[in-house]
């Protein structure tokens, strides 16, 4: 699990990076995939949650896989890498 931080964006951002690293290690994402365009931001619609990321959309094209498939795999890894996340969709 990533180190805990008092800053929410650092904490969740680190968890996103850890989940992506696990997906690279599993061969689902290519080594060296460019993650610089992955963004973590507040949800535009607060009824949908606190934070949102474009992780699957941004990485799926370079990885040449369906974004929904990647999102599902990413979600599994994210929940495994951070027990502070209560819910993710």
Secondary structure, DSSP 8 states (H G I E B T S, - for coil): -----SSHHHHHHHHHHHHHHHHHHTTSS-TT---TT--EEE-SSGGG-SEEE-HHHHHHHHHTS-HHHHHHHHHHHHHHH-TT-----
